[in-house]
């Protein structure tokens, strides 16, 4: 009888950490992980834009 291997916490979080290291916003990752919401557009409307526009590096 073979035993299924349960992924470790490290291997389960690795794809998310890779996306974060590529500067993919956490809200977008949340949208992909939980398509039923809350959606990043709703979060942005509730929280507002940050004072420091980190996405404009020019």
Phi, psi and omega in degrees: 000132180265148180252129178289139179272127177274131181295143178285165179299322180297314181289333179286328181268349184304313180299322179294316180296324177296317179296319178296322179292338176270009177068027173284126183301141179302325180297325177291320177299320178296320178300319181288324183282328183226080185297345179277357174111175359290146183272151183300327178296321177293318179297317180297318179297322181284322186265335183080169179284148177287157178294324181260111181282085184297338182280343175263099182261011182270000000 
